[in-house]
Amino acid sequence: MNDLLSWAHLGSVAGVSVAVVALTQILKHYVPKRLGPKWVALILALVLTYAGQLVAGDFAPESFLLSALNAVLSAGASIGAYEAFVEPIAHSEHVERS
């Protein structure tokens, strides 16, 4: 297990969720403010899910709909993970400094 993220990992909801959390935190400072981090997460999840599907060679039309649903699930999981684990820590550090 020498790789942390591979195309096989991006074929799963958990793998896409991990990548979306990381990439959203990096990219949210470079996108317009009107496009919030939750939309960035959804767009990234769609791109990563479709990229994983294309790398796997799955070009069936019904698979693209299923990939869209998986992307929504991945985006929701990544947003929920961020709000459950990272926001409380950041909030508690902010409160302690005040």
C-alpha positions in Angstrom: 0.0 0.0 0.0 2.4 2.7 -1.3 -0.3 5.0 -2.7 -2.8 7.0 -0.7 -5.1 7.7 -3.6 -5.4 5.8 -6.8 -8.0 5.4 -9.6 -9.3 2.4 -7.8 -9.9 4.5 -4.7 -11.6 7.2 -6.8 -14.0 4.5 -8.0 -15.6 4.5 -4.5 -17.7 7.0 -2.7 -15.2 7.1 0.2 -12.3 7.8 -2.1 -14.1 10.6 -3.9 -15.2 12.1 -0.6 -11.6 12.2 0.7 -10.4 13.9 -2.5 -13.3 16.4 -2.5 -12.6 17.5 1.1 -8.9 18.1 0.4 -9.4 19.7 -3.0 -12.3 21.9 -1.8 -10.1 23.3 1.0 -7.4 24.1 -1.5 -9.6 25.6 -4.2 -12.2 27.5 -2.2 -9.9 30.5 -1.9 -9.5 30.7 -5.7 -13.2 30.6 -6.8 -15.6 33.5 -6.7 -17.3 34.1 -3.3 -20.8 33.7 -4.8 -19.9 30.1 -5.6 -19.7 28.7 -2.1 -17.6 25.8 -0.9 -20.6 23.4 -1.0 -21.0 24.1 -4.8 -17.3 23.7 -5.3 -17.5 20.3 -3.5 -20.4 19.2 -5.7 -18.6 20.2 -8.9 -15.4 18.5 -7.8 -17.3 15.3 -6.9 -19.0 15.3 -10.4 -15.6 15.8 -12.1 -13.8 13.1 -10.1 -16.6 10.6 -10.4 -16.9 11.0 -14.1 -13.1 10.9 -14.5 -13.0 7.7 -12.5 -15.8 6.2 -14.7 -14.0 7.2 -17.9 -10.7 5.7 -16.7 -12.5 2.5 -15.9 -13.8 2.4 -19.4 -17.5 2.5 -18.5 -19.2 4.4 -21.2 -22.8 3.1 -20.8 -25.4 5.9 -20.7 -27.1 4.6 -17.6 -23.8 4.6 -15.8 -23.5 8.4 -16.2 -26.8 8.9 -14.3 -25.6 6.5 -11.5 -22.3 8.4 -11.4 -24.1 11.7 -10.9 -26.0 10.2 -8.0 -22.8 8.9 -6.5 -21.2 12.3 -6.9 -24.1 13.9 -5.0 -23.6 11.3 -2.3 -19.8 11.9 -2.2 -20.3 15.7 -2.0 -22.8 15.3 0.8 -20.4 13.0 2.7 -17.5 15.3 2.3 -19.5 18.4 3.4 -20.8 16.5 6.4 -17.3 15.3 7.3 -16.0 18.8 7.1 -18.8 20.2 9.2 -18.6 17.4 11.8 -14.9 17.3 12.3 -13.1 20.5 11.1 -15.6 23.3 11.8 -15.9 22.5 15.5 -12.1 22.5 15.9 -11.8 25.8 14.0 -14.6 27.3 16.0 -13.1 26.3 19.4 -9.7 27.8 18.4 -11.4 31.0 17.4 -13.3 31.1 20.7 -10.2 30.5 22.8 -8.4 33.4 21.1 -11.2 35.9 21.8 
